[in-house]
Amino acid sequence: MRFYDRNAGLQHVPRENRTEKPGETVDWKRQAFVTKHTDGSVSTYLPTEVIDGERVMSLAIPEVVVKARARTLSERLGKVNIDFIITLPKNMQGHTHGITITPYIHNKGTSKALEELSIRGDLFSKVQVRNYWQLERYKELFKPDSLGEQRAYERFIRFPYPESFRLDSILNRRETITYFYRQEVPSRDIDKRIMITMKGKIEALDHSFYDFPMSDTLFYNISSMLAFVDTTTRYMKKIIEKYVVVNDRNFLNFKVGSAIIIDTLGNNKEQLEKIETLMSTLLHQNEFYVDSITLTATASPDGSVRLNERMSKERAYSLRDYLINRLKNKGVTDLITVKWIGEDWEEFQKLLKNTYEIKNRNKILEMIAAGKDRDKDALEAEIKSKFPQDYRYILDNVYPKLRAVDFKYNLRRVGMIQDTITTTVPDTTYARGVELLNDRKYVEALEILDTYKDQNTAIVLLSLGYDKTAWEILSTLPSTSVVEYLQAIACSRLGDKTRALEHFREACRQDDNMEYRGELDPEISELLK
């Protein structure tokens, strides 16, 4: 009697009913030929017949029972462990048969085979081992090419090993054999709900076989923290300085020994107009207050130090008075602070370093560095004496840049209290991080969300197993039902069960639905025990 539509059944079993009940085994021996040997062992032979030239089993195969340990699976460290229990009659294995069971995971419209479970009888296993030994021996002796190896494989290997197979924990009983199956699957490859089916086949040494059709379906819900992801649109935070400094450098020409402002001398007119325009603009715009203006005059090293210091001071005050008169703004008088440096040797060194036309530039710089505490008039005279050609170039091209007037405007934004403001522009970078989080691409998501230190950052960290860091972030956030629940998980993992329960109870107090969520979450339900 043939049974081609027999299925290997899958079923979820509640915890309280997961122990086998006595008297529910199938009397397999009544459906097979049994031979007792003199040593007391027993051989079981399955009835077969020839169909369309092939020998197949024509036997009512008892269903293989698969018990799932849980309907809800926890996602931890970016992975999910799918586990269930496969139970089959012990005599079904026999000595001459090989059974292969292949679980399939169905998710996101695709199906993927998990590792196969291979169950082999003693004699069947010995035949397989001998066949492979014969193949290797043949290859050692005759060293065939790739085509010859393929032909040898087809000749010697009657029952190939499965490409990928496993055998986990085995529980032997009087009538049954139980296999505990556990497979780790990356969570980024699965959705919130997955399906598991199973296919299998039995083959015997006489080449008879039986294929199990696709089994019934097991459904698993994936318990992750993605339900707590905050999808609220986040807007850009822009850091705007309350205090702003504007620097402006100008070069004015004066007659030798004079501090009088002459607008027709050199390009003074252009420089003075530039100073007036900027100062007037800053004083009359509405976005900033001008807190202060610092006017600093400098001189070049030609001439005596005493004269240059006096002239830079007089020229600074002369320019201040000129501007106050031109702007006709009495308030400017109180805003402007006058300073003078005299000979600006520090700026002189900076200019020399970037003036490659000076042949002995490095030697002059060494002299200046060595003469830090020397009389500057003597130092300038020594440079002029040792490097007259270079000095002429310095006199014409470098010294004019040292006769400068620097303005420093200190501004403060009108009505601004804090330095950080929130704009109406969505934060697309943050949105990308949340998208990666929802796709379970935790490492990539953390690279973006780590700087935000918010609820979603904590979820990423918990999903990757960085529990202490996640707890530190959560402890700084305002108390909500979600934050309390996540803290319960973090504390539980860190071993603080008492505090974990306190956070969970607070989450339930703020939101009654958390109690139902906790019962479905294996981590919390284990905590509640």
C-alpha positions as a Python dict, from the first residue, in 0.01 Angstrom:
ca = {
    (1, 'M'): (0, 0, 0),
    (2, 'R'): (153, 330, -108),
    (3, 'F'): (133, 663, 70),
    (4, 'Y'): (284, 933, -149),
    (5, 'D'): (97, 1219, 18),
    (6, 'R'): (224, 1152, 369),
    (7, 'N'): (356, 1465, 533),
    (8, 'A'): (604, 1522, 812),
    (9, 'G'): (401, 1735, 1050),
    (10, 'L'): (523, 2041, 1238),
    (11, 'Q'): (345, 2175, 1539),
    (12, 'H'): (382, 2418, 1824),
    (13, 'V'): (326, 2262, 2163),
    (14, 'P'): (239, 2470, 2471),
    (15, 'R'): (491, 2451, 2753),
    (16, 'E'): (256, 2260, 2979),
    (17, 'N'): (197, 1995, 2710),
    (18, 'R'): (551, 1951, 2581),
    (19, 'T'): (623, 1629, 2766),
    (20, 'E'): (536, 1313, 2585),
    (21, 'K'): (231, 1124, 2713),
    (22, 'P'): (263, 749, 2770),
    (23, 'G'): (87, 517, 2528),
    (24, 'E'): (99, 753, 2229),
    (25, 'T'): (377, 584, 2030),
    (26, 'V'): (314, 420, 1695),
    (27, 'D'): (368, 44, 1672),
    (28, 'W'): (616, 69, 1389),
    (29, 'K'): (708, -303, 1407),
    (30, 'R'): (361, -407, 1292),
    (31, 'Q'): (415, -217, 966),
    (32, 'A'): (762, -352, 880),
    (33, 'F'): (946, -682, 834),
    (34, 'V'): (1152, -759, 1144),
    (35, 'T'): (1440, -1011, 1159),
    (36, 'K'): (1593, -1113, 1491),
    (37, 'H'): (1959, -1214, 1485),
    (38, 'T'): (2135, -1468, 1705),
    (39, 'D'): (2317, -1192, 1891),
    (40, 'G'): (1983, -1045, 1994),
    (41, 'S'): (1991, -751, 1754),
    (42, 'V'): (1695, -669, 1533),
    (43, 'S'): (1687, -560, 1165),
    (44, 'T'): (1390, -375, 1026),
    (45, 'Y'): (1312, -387, 650),
    (46, 'L'): (1071, -149, 482),
    (47, 'P'): (839, -295, 215),
    (48, 'T'): (907, -155, -133),
    (49, 'E'): (780, -196, -487),
    (50, 'V'): (882, -87, -835),
    (51, 'I'): (697, 216, -979),
    (52, 'D'): (787, 333, -1331),
    (53, 'G'): (1116, 148, -1315),
    (54, 'E'): (1214, 288, -972),
    (55, 'R'): (1202, 112, -638),
    (56, 'V'): (1018, 321, -380),
    (57, 'M'): (882, 260, -32),
    (58, 'S'): (513, 180, -14),
    (59, 'L'): (462, 208, 356),
    (60, 'A'): (246, 423, 579),
    (61, 'I'): (523, 630, 738),
    (62, 'P'): (424, 757, 1082),
    (63, 'E'): (443, 1135, 1103),
    (64, 'V'): (758, 1295, 1238),
    (65, 'V'): (659, 1522, 1525),
    (66, 'V'): (840, 1854, 1559),
    (67, 'K'): (795, 2038, 1888),
    (68, 'A'): (888, 2404, 1889),
    (69, 'R'): (1033, 2536, 2212),
    (70, 'A'): (866, 2875, 2174),
    (71, 'R'): (643, 3067, 1938),
    (72, 'T'): (831, 3388, 2012),
    (73, 'L'): (1204, 3413, 1947),
    (74, 'S'): (1428, 3677, 2098),
    (75, 'E'): (1658, 3877, 1876),
    (76, 'R'): (1986, 3932, 2054),
    (77, 'L'): (2320, 4066, 1928),
    (78, 'G'): (2180, 4091, 1577),
    (79, 'K'): (2092, 3721, 1565),
    (80, 'V'): (1795, 3489, 1622),
    (81, 'N'): (1820, 3128, 1739),
    (82, 'I'): (1552, 2913, 1576),
    (83, 'D'): (1501, 2594, 1772),
    (84, 'F'): (1253, 2307, 1776),
    (85, 'I'): (1244, 1939, 1863),
    (86, 'I'): (1220, 1659, 1607),
    (87, 'T'): (1089, 1327, 1736),
    (88, 'L'): (1061, 1010, 1529),
    (89, 'P'): (1008, 638, 1604),
    (90, 'K'): (1335, 469, 1693),
    (91, 'N'): (1275, 171, 1464),
    (92, 'M'): (1216, 405, 1172),
    (93, 'Q'): (1591, 465, 1162),
    (94, 'G'): (1687, 101, 1120),
    (95, 'H'): (2034, -22, 1024),
    (96, 'T'): (2002, 7, 648),
    (97, 'H'): (1838, 346, 608),
    (98, 'G'): (1948, 708, 589),
    (99, 'I'): (1706, 986, 678),
    (100, 'T'): (1767, 1348, 581),
    (101, 'I'): (1546, 1624, 718),
    (102, 'T'): (1580, 1979, 582),
    (103, 'P'): (1411, 2273, 758),
    (104, 'Y'): (1326, 2575, 540),
    (105, 'I'): (1288, 2932, 658),
    (106, 'H'): (1038, 3146, 466),
    (107, 'N'): (1074, 3521, 500),
    (108, 'K'): (1029, 3832, 286),
    (109, 'G'): (895, 3625, -1),
    (110, 'T'): (1199, 3398, -18),
    (111, 'S'): (1279, 3048, 107),
    (112, 'K'): (1615, 2936, 239),
    (113, 'A'): (1723, 2590, 346),
    (114, 'L'): (1877, 2559, 691),
    (115, 'E'): (2135, 2296, 775),
    (116, 'E'): (2016, 1943, 712),
    (117, 'L'): (1972, 1686, 985),
    (118, 'S'): (2123, 1351, 886),
    (119, 'I'): (2007, 1035, 1062),
    (120, 'R'): (2187, 720, 951),
    (121, 'G'): (2156, 357, 1048),
    (122, 'D'): (2471, 166, 1148),
    (123, 'L'): (2505, -39, 830),
    (124, 'F'): (2399, 254, 611),
    (125, 'S'): (2670, 470, 772),
    (126, 'K'): (2936, 203, 727),
    (127, 'V'): (2850, 170, 357),
    (128, 'Q'): (2881, 547, 313),
    (129, 'V'): (3218, 554, 488),
    (130, 'R'): (3347, 260, 281),
    (131, 'N'): (3230, 417, -46),
    (132, 'Y'): (3420, 739, 27),
    (133, 'W'): (3728, 541, 133),
    (134, 'Q'): (3717, 354, -198),
    (135, 'L'): (3696, 685, -387),
    (136, 'E'): (3996, 834, -207),
    (137, 'R'): (4194, 510, -254),
    (138, 'Y'): (4117, 512, -628),
    (139, 'K'): (4234, 876, -657),
    (140, 'E'): (4560, 796, -477),
    (141, 'L'): (4639, 501, -703),
    (142, 'F'): (4530, 629, -1044),
    (143, 'K'): (4542, 1011, -1003),
    (144, 'P'): (4260, 1076, -1251),
    (145, 'D'): (4189, 1415, -1410),
    (146, 'S'): (3876, 1615, -1315),
    (147, 'L'): (3659, 1419, -1561),
    (148, 'G'): (3798, 1093, -1430),
    (149, 'E'): (3731, 1203, -1071),
    (150, 'Q'): (3369, 1276, -1159),
    (151, 'R'): (3326, 935, -1317),
    (152, 'A'): (3489, 769, -1014),
    (153, 'Y'): (3258, 960, -784),
    (154, 'E'): (2953, 837, -976),
    (155, 'R'): (3091, 484, -966),
    (156, 'F'): (3181, 458, -597),
    (157, 'I'): (2950, 695, -413),
    (158, 'R'): (2610, 531, -394),
    (159, 'F'): (2481, 744, -105),
    (160, 'P'): (2645, 1091, -94),
    (161, 'Y'): (2681, 1279, 230),
    (162, 'P'): (2452, 1582, 254),
    (163, 'E'): (2635, 1902, 161),
    (164, 'S'): (2568, 2061, 499),
    (165, 'F'): (2428, 1856, 782),
    (166, 'R'): (2417, 1860, 1159),
    (167, 'L'): (2334, 1645, 1454),
    (168, 'D'): (2263, 1832, 1777),
    (169, 'S'): (2159, 1690, 2111),
    (170, 'I'): (2016, 1336, 2096),
    (171, 'L'): (1777, 1185, 2347),
    (172, 'N'): (1733, 808, 2315),
    (173, 'R'): (1418, 655, 2457),
    (174, 'R'): (1261, 313, 2440),
    (175, 'E'): (1041, 387, 2138),
    (176, 'T'): (1161, 723, 2004),
    (177, 'I'): (1468, 929, 1919),
    (178, 'T'): (1452, 1303, 1982),
    (179, 'Y'): (1672, 1561, 1810),
    (180, 'F'): (1706, 1912, 1948),
    (181, 'Y'): (1754, 2142, 1649),
    (182, 'R'): (1898, 2490, 1689),
    (183, 'Q'): (2004, 2723, 1407),
    (184, 'E'): (2141, 3076, 1439),
    (185, 'V'): (2015, 3320, 1175),
    (186, 'P'): (2129, 3682, 1127),
    (187, 'S'): (1835, 3904, 1220),
    (188, 'R'): (1905, 4146, 936),
    (189, 'D'): (1795, 3873, 697),
    (190, 'I'): (1452, 3821, 854),
    (191, 'D'): (1131, 4009, 914),
    (192, 'K'): (914, 4043, 1225),
    (193, 'R'): (749, 3710, 1150),
    (194, 'I'): (901, 3402, 990),
    (195, 'M'): (772, 3061, 883),
    (196, 'I'): (944, 2725, 912),
    (197, 'T'): (857, 2417, 705),
    (198, 'M'): (1036, 2086, 668),
    (199, 'K'): (1109, 1840, 392),
    (200, 'G'): (1273, 1504, 427),
    (201, 'K'): (1362, 1180, 255),
    (202, 'I'): (1442, 821, 349),
    (203, 'E'): (1670, 607, 134),
    (204, 'A'): (1779, 246, 186),
    (205, 'L'): (2077, 42, 77),
    (206, 'D'): (1859, -132, -183),
    (207, 'H'): (1805, 214, -342),
    (208, 'S'): (1445, 235, -235),
    (209, 'F'): (1344, 583, -119),
    (210, 'Y'): (1062, 792, 11),
    (211, 'D'): (1036, 1175, -15),
    (212, 'F'): (842, 1361, 247),
    (213, 'P'): (627, 1639, 99),
    (214, 'M'): (659, 1989, 246),
    (215, 'S'): (538, 1981, 604),
    (216, 'D'): (289, 2197, 784),
    (217, 'T'): (404, 2546, 876),
    (218, 'L'): (543, 2676, 1204),
    (219, 'F'): (510, 3049, 1268),
    (220, 'Y'): (758, 3241, 1480),
    (221, 'N'): (723, 3597, 1599),
    (222, 'I'): (1053, 3777, 1639),
    (223, 'S'): (1079, 3965, 1965),
    (224, 'S'): (1309, 4262, 1913),
    (225, 'M'): (1321, 4617, 2038),
    (226, 'L'): (1240, 4764, 1697),
    (227, 'A'): (881, 4821, 1812),
    (228, 'F'): (1024, 5090, 2039),
    (229, 'V'): (1206, 5279, 1763),
    (230, 'D'): (1115, 5647, 1776),
    (231, 'T'): (1019, 5743, 1419),
    (232, 'T'): (937, 6104, 1504),
    (233, 'T'): (1093, 6339, 1249),
    (234, 'R'): (1404, 6497, 1394),
    (235, 'Y'): (1502, 6844, 1282),
    (236, 'M'): (1848, 6983, 1234),
    (237, 'K'): (2012, 7151, 1529),
    (238, 'K'): (2232, 7433, 1416),
    (239, 'I'): (2505, 7574, 1636),
    (240, 'I'): (2514, 7950, 1597),
    (241, 'E'): (2773, 8146, 1792),
    (242, 'K'): (2629, 8411, 2019),
    (243, 'Y'): (2956, 8602, 2003),
    (244, 'V'): (3126, 8670, 1669),
    (245, 'V'): (3461, 8832, 1596),
    (246, 'V'): (3533, 9016, 1272),
    (247, 'N'): (3897, 9091, 1189),
    (248, 'D'): (4004, 9347, 929),
    (249, 'R'): (4360, 9442, 827),
    (250, 'N'): (4443, 9763, 639),
    (251, 'F'): (4757, 9936, 513),
    (252, 'L'): (4793, 10317, 525),
    (253, 'N'): (5073, 10542, 401),
    (254, 'F'): (5215, 10826, 611),
    (255, 'K'): (5483, 11081, 544),
    (256, 'V'): (5810, 11010, 722),
    (257, 'G'): (5788, 11115, 1087),
    (258, 'S'): (5422, 11218, 1052),
    (259, 'A'): (5091, 11077, 1190),
    (260, 'I'): (4856, 11294, 983),
    (261, 'I'): (4597, 11108, 773),
    (262, 'I'): (4627, 11214, 408),
    (263, 'D'): (4364, 11046, 189),
    (264, 'T'): (4542, 11138, -133),
    (265, 'L'): (4868, 10968, -34),
    (266, 'G'): (4927, 10634, -208),
    (267, 'N'): (4615, 10417, -201),
    (268, 'N'): (4494, 10565, 129),
    (269, 'K'): (4160, 10673, -19),
    (270, 'E'): (4071, 10318, -110),
    (271, 'Q'): (4183, 10183, 229),
    (272, 'L'): (3998, 10449, 427),
    (273, 'E'): (3675, 10392, 233),
    (274, 'K'): (3706, 10020, 302),
    (275, 'I'): (3744, 10083, 678),
    (276, 'E'): (3451, 10328, 688),
    (277, 'T'): (3220, 10100, 492),
    (278, 'L'): (3280, 9794, 712),
    (279, 'M'): (3253, 9988, 1037),
    (280, 'S'): (2934, 10163, 930),
    (281, 'T'): (2780, 9835, 814),
    (282, 'L'): (2853, 9660, 1143),
    (283, 'L'): (2729, 9955, 1352),
    (284, 'H'): (2396, 9986, 1168),
    (285, 'Q'): (2291, 9626, 1100),
    (286, 'N'): (2015, 9463, 1309),
    (287, 'E'): (2147, 9112, 1372),
    (288, 'F'): (2436, 9204, 1603),
    (289, 'Y'): (2533, 9453, 1866),
    (290, 'V'): (2888, 9587, 1841),
    (291, 'D'): (3028, 9536, 2190),
    (292, 'S'): (3373, 9678, 2120),
    (293, 'I'): (3622, 9773, 1850),
    (294, 'T'): (3996, 9731, 1899),
    (295, 'L'): (4224, 9938, 1673),
    (296, 'T'): (4588, 9823, 1673),
    (297, 'A'): (4865, 10001, 1476),
    (298, 'T'): (5199, 9840, 1390),
    (299, 'A'): (5526, 9956, 1236),
    (300, 'S'): (5814, 9801, 1040),
    (301, 'P'): (6170, 9758, 1186),
    (302, 'D'): (6333, 10031, 972),
    (303, 'G'): (6417, 10326, 1192),
    (304, 'S'): (6470, 10329, 1567),
    (305, 'V'): (6255, 10125, 1799),
    (306, 'R'): (6164, 10429, 2010),
    (307, 'L'): (6056, 10631, 1707),
    (308, 'N'): (5853, 10347, 1558),
    (309, 'E'): (5668, 10287, 1886),
    (310, 'R'): (5581, 10657, 1920),
    (311, 'M'): (5472, 10684, 1556),
    (312, 'S'): (5250, 10372, 1570),
    (313, 'K'): (5075, 10514, 1879),
    (314, 'E'): (5020, 10858, 1725),
    (315, 'R'): (4898, 10711, 1397),
    (316, 'A'): (4651, 10482, 1580),
    (317, 'Y'): (4492, 10776, 1763),
    (318, 'S'): (4498, 10984, 1447),
    (319, 'L'): (4304, 10718, 1259),
    (320, 'R'): (4052, 10682, 1545),
    (321, 'D'): (3979, 11056, 1544),
    (322, 'Y'): (3950, 11055, 1165),
    (323, 'L'): (3688, 10777, 1173),
    (324, 'I'): (3483, 10934, 1454),
    (325, 'N'): (3472, 11258, 1259),
    (326, 'R'): (3379, 11083, 935),
    (327, 'L'): (3107, 10862, 1085),
    (328, 'K'): (2962, 11143, 1298),
    (329, 'N'): (2864, 10885, 1561),
    (330, 'K'): (2953, 10993, 1914),
    (331, 'G'): (2893, 10638, 2040),
    (332, 'V'): (3191, 10514, 1840),
    (333, 'T'): (3426, 10701, 2075),
    (334, 'D'): (3335, 10469, 2363),
    (335, 'L'): (3350, 10158, 2147),
    (336, 'I'): (3701, 10202, 2005),
    (337, 'T'): (3999, 10092, 2210),
    (338, 'V'): (4338, 10204, 2076),
    (339, 'K'): (4649, 9983, 2093),
    (340, 'W'): (4991, 9991, 1929),
    (341, 'I'): (5274, 9740, 1893),
    (342, 'G'): (5558, 9940, 1742),
    (343, 'E'): (5788, 9713, 1543),
    (344, 'D'): (5597, 9391, 1467),
    (345, 'W'): (5882, 9135, 1459),
    (346, 'E'): (5645, 8842, 1505),
    (347, 'E'): (5458, 8928, 1185),
    (348, 'F'): (5794, 9001, 1018),
    (349, 'Q'): (5904, 8639, 1082),
    (350, 'K'): (5576, 8501, 940),
    (351, 'L'): (5619, 8704, 622),
    (352, 'L'): (5982, 8594, 582),
    (353, 'K'): (5888, 8224, 605),
    (354, 'N'): (5656, 8265, 306),
    (355, 'T'): (5880, 8493, 95),
    (356, 'Y'): (6090, 8255, -111),
    (357, 'E'): (6245, 8533, -324),
    (358, 'I'): (6479, 8616, -33),
    (359, 'K'): (6795, 8411, -98),
    (360, 'N'): (6918, 8397, 263),
    (361, 'R'): (6573, 8370, 416),
    (362, 'N'): (6660, 8081, 651),
    (363, 'K'): (6978, 8249, 779),
    (364, 'I'): (6790, 8572, 850),
    (365, 'L'): (6523, 8374, 1037),
    (366, 'E'): (6793, 8202, 1244),
    (367, 'M'): (6943, 8542, 1331),
    (368, 'I'): (6603, 8673, 1444),
    (369, 'A'): (6538, 8362, 1655),
    (370, 'A'): (6885, 8380, 1815),
    (371, 'G'): (6850, 8756, 1879),
    (372, 'K'): (6521, 8732, 2059),
    (373, 'D'): (6651, 8930, 2356),
    (374, 'R'): (6891, 9155, 2160),
    (375, 'D'): (6853, 9522, 2087),
    (376, 'K'): (6626, 9533, 1783),
    (377, 'D'): (6799, 9833, 1624),
    (378, 'A'): (7131, 9646, 1634),
    (379, 'L'): (6969, 9329, 1497),
    (380, 'E'): (6810, 9515, 1208),
    (381, 'A'): (7142, 9685, 1129),
    (382, 'E'): (7322, 9346, 1130),
    (383, 'I'): (7072, 9198, 881),
    (384, 'K'): (7118, 9503, 657),
    (385, 'S'): (7500, 9470, 677),
    (386, 'K'): (7526, 9093, 618),
    (387, 'F'): (7261, 9058, 348),
    (388, 'P'): (7238, 9393, 167),
    (389, 'Q'): (7073, 9254, -145),
    (390, 'D'): (6808, 9068, 55),
    (391, 'Y'): (6758, 9373, 276),
    (392, 'R'): (6675, 9590, -25),
    (393, 'Y'): (6405, 9338, -126),
    (394, 'I'): (6272, 9333, 234),
    (395, 'L'): (6265, 9713, 248),
    (396, 'D'): (6060, 9740, -73),
    (397, 'N'): (5830, 9435, -43),
    (398, 'V'): (5807, 9314, 318),
    (399, 'Y'): (5827, 9624, 539),
    (400, 'P'): (5522, 9795, 376),
    (401, 'K'): (5307, 9499, 488),
    (402, 'L'): (5412, 9560, 848),
    (403, 'R'): (5286, 9920, 852),
    (404, 'A'): (4934, 9813, 917),
    (405, 'V'): (4622, 9892, 1116),
    (406, 'D'): (4423, 9595, 1247),
    (407, 'F'): (4058, 9619, 1350),
    (408, 'K'): (3891, 9362, 1575),
    (409, 'Y'): (3513, 9391, 1601),
    (410, 'N'): (3351, 9199, 1890),
    (411, 'L'): (2985, 9132, 1805),
    (412, 'R'): (2693, 8978, 1998),
    (413, 'R'): (2371, 8848, 1842),
    (414, 'V'): (2061, 9047, 1921),
    (415, 'G'): (1817, 8867, 2155),
    (416, 'M'): (2007, 8535, 2154),
    (417, 'I'): (2013, 8346, 2484),
    (418, 'Q'): (2161, 8007, 2386),
    (419, 'D'): (2413, 7900, 2125),
    (420, 'T'): (2208, 7609, 1980),
    (421, 'I'): (1884, 7655, 1788),
    (422, 'T'): (1658, 7401, 1615),
    (423, 'T'): (1575, 7466, 1252),
    (424, 'T'): (1276, 7349, 1045),
    (425, 'V'): (1503, 7142, 820),
    (426, 'P'): (1461, 6762, 871),
    (427, 'D'): (1775, 6583, 983),
    (428, 'T'): (1821, 6345, 689),
    (429, 'T'): (2133, 6189, 842),
    (430, 'Y'): (1938, 6087, 1151),
    (431, 'A'): (1653, 5958, 934),
    (432, 'R'): (1903, 5738, 750),
    (433, 'G'): (2025, 5599, 1082),
    (434, 'V'): (1668, 5511, 1184),
    (435, 'E'): (1612, 5344, 848),
    (436, 'L'): (1922, 5127, 897),
    (437, 'L'): (1802, 5045, 1249),
    (438, 'N'): (1464, 4926, 1124),
    (439, 'D'): (1643, 4715, 862),
    (440, 'R'): (1842, 4555, 1149),
    (441, 'K'): (2169, 4685, 1007),
    (442, 'Y'): (2283, 4766, 1357),
    (443, 'V'): (2653, 4831, 1300),
    (444, 'E'): (2584, 5080, 1020),
    (445, 'A'): (2304, 5241, 1224),
    (446, 'L'): (2532, 5285, 1525),
    (447, 'E'): (2788, 5475, 1317),
    (448, 'I'): (2520, 5741, 1257),
    (449, 'L'): (2312, 5734, 1577),
    (450, 'D'): (2598, 5715, 1827),
    (451, 'T'): (2639, 6093, 1841),
    (452, 'Y'): (2270, 6156, 1922),
    (453, 'K'): (2264, 5963, 2255),
    (454, 'D'): (1886, 5916, 2249),
    (455, 'Q'): (1634, 5632, 2272),
    (456, 'N'): (1717, 5497, 1927),
    (457, 'T'): (2088, 5498, 2012),
    (458, 'A'): (2010, 5287, 2319),
    (459, 'I'): (1808, 5042, 2109),
    (460, 'V'): (2101, 4995, 1870),
    (461, 'L'): (2339, 4939, 2160),
    (462, 'L'): (2107, 4687, 2326),
    (463, 'S'): (2067, 4503, 1997),
    (464, 'L'): (2446, 4476, 1965),
    (465, 'G'): (2497, 4372, 2328),
    (466, 'Y'): (2650, 4699, 2455),
    (467, 'D'): (2417, 4688, 2756),
    (468, 'K'): (2612, 4906, 2999),
    (469, 'T'): (2655, 5188, 2747),
    (470, 'A'): (2285, 5162, 2658),
    (471, 'W'): (2188, 5183, 3025),
    (472, 'E'): (2408, 5491, 3075),
    (473, 'I'): (2226, 5669, 2791),
    (474, 'L'): (1880, 5557, 2908),
    (475, 'S'): (1948, 5682, 3260),
    (476, 'T'): (1990, 6036, 3122),
    (477, 'L'): (1661, 6037, 2928),
    (478, 'P'): (1322, 6153, 3062),
    (479, 'S'): (1120, 5868, 3213),
    (480, 'T'): (869, 5715, 2972),
    (481, 'S'): (716, 5368, 2954),
    (482, 'V'): (953, 5277, 2669),
    (483, 'V'): (1264, 5412, 2844),
    (484, 'E'): (1170, 5225, 3164),
    (485, 'Y'): (1111, 4902, 2969),
    (486, 'L'): (1446, 4929, 2792),
    (487, 'Q'): (1614, 4998, 3126),
    (488, 'A'): (1453, 4681, 3262),
    (489, 'I'): (1614, 4480, 2983),
    (490, 'A'): (1953, 4650, 3029),
    (491, 'C'): (1953, 4596, 3408),
    (492, 'S'): (1844, 4234, 3366),
    (493, 'R'): (2136, 4165, 3133),
    (494, 'L'): (2375, 4340, 3370),
    (495, 'G'): (2261, 4109, 3650),
    (496, 'D'): (2066, 4364, 3854),
    (497, 'K'): (1734, 4176, 3864),
    (498, 'T'): (1588, 4386, 4146),
    (499, 'R'): (1634, 4714, 3961),
    (500, 'A'): (1517, 4548, 3639),
    (501, 'L'): (1186, 4458, 3805),
    (502, 'E'): (1149, 4810, 3939),
    (503, 'H'): (1190, 4958, 3590),
    (504, 'F'): (949, 4705, 3441),
    (505, 'R'): (682, 4781, 3701),
    (506, 'E'): (725, 5153, 3635),
    (507, 'A'): (686, 5089, 3260),
    (508, 'C'): (362, 4900, 3330),
    (509, 'R'): (240, 5179, 3558),
    (510, 'Q'): (286, 5432, 3280),
    (511, 'D'): (145, 5204, 3009),
    (512, 'D'): (-74, 4899, 3080),
    (513, 'N'): (22, 4745, 2743),
    (514, 'M'): (378, 4690, 2866),
    (515, 'E'): (257, 4408, 3087),
    (516, 'Y'): (130, 4217, 2782),
    (517, 'R'): (448, 4301, 2594),
    (518, 'G'): (657, 4168, 2881),
    (519, 'E'): (480, 3833, 2879),
    (520, 'L'): (568, 3790, 2510),
    (521, 'D'): (928, 3900, 2554),
    (522, 'P'): (1132, 3595, 2664),
    (523, 'E'): (1380, 3815, 2853),
    (524, 'I'): (1112, 3987, 3060),
    (525, 'S'): (899, 3675, 3107),
    (526, 'E'): (1206, 3495, 3242),
    (527, 'L'): (1266, 3788, 3474),
    (528, 'L'): (909, 3772, 3606),
    (529, 'K'): (952, 3408, 3706),
}
